[in-house]
């Protein structure tokens, strides 16, 4: 099972701790951080 870590591109370190733990534990994961923080409205 491949994990998917989804986190907005914010100047915080919280997602980094998860990425480091997964990397050190040799757990395969998809790192996704490039989505917008707020959804774009259709209007």
C-alpha positions as CSV (number, residue, x, y, z in Angstrom):
1,X,0.0,0.0,0.0
2,X,1.4,3.4,-1.0
3,X,0.6,6.3,1.3
4,X,-0.3,9.7,-0.1
5,X,0.8,12.7,2.0
6,X,-1.2,15.8,1.0
7,X,-0.4,19.1,2.6
8,X,-0.7,22.7,1.4
9,X,2.4,24.7,0.6
10,X,2.6,26.6,3.9
11,X,5.7,28.0,5.6
12,X,5.3,25.5,8.5
13,X,7.4,22.5,9.4
14,X,4.6,20.1,10.5
15,X,4.5,18.2,7.3
16,X,8.2,17.9,7.2
17,X,8.2,15.7,10.4
18,X,5.9,13.2,8.7
19,X,8.0,13.2,5.5
20,X,11.2,12.6,7.5
21,X,9.6,9.8,9.5
22,X,8.3,8.1,6.4
23,X,11.6,8.4,4.7
24,X,13.6,7.1,7.6
25,X,11.2,4.2,8.0
26,X,11.7,3.3,4.4
27,X,7.9,3.7,3.8
28,X,6.9,4.4,0.2
29,X,4.7,7.4,-0.1
30,X,3.6,10.0,-2.6
31,X,4.5,13.6,-1.5
32,X,1.9,16.1,-2.7
33,X,2.2,19.7,-1.5
34,X,1.4,21.8,-4.6
35,X,-2.4,22.2,-4.3
36,X,-4.0,25.6,-3.5
37,X,-4.8,26.3,0.1
38,X,-8.3,27.6,-0.7
39,X,-10.5,26.2,-3.4
40,X,-11.1,28.4,-6.4
41,X,-14.8,29.4,-6.7
42,X,-16.6,28.9,-10.0
43,X,-17.9,32.5,-10.2
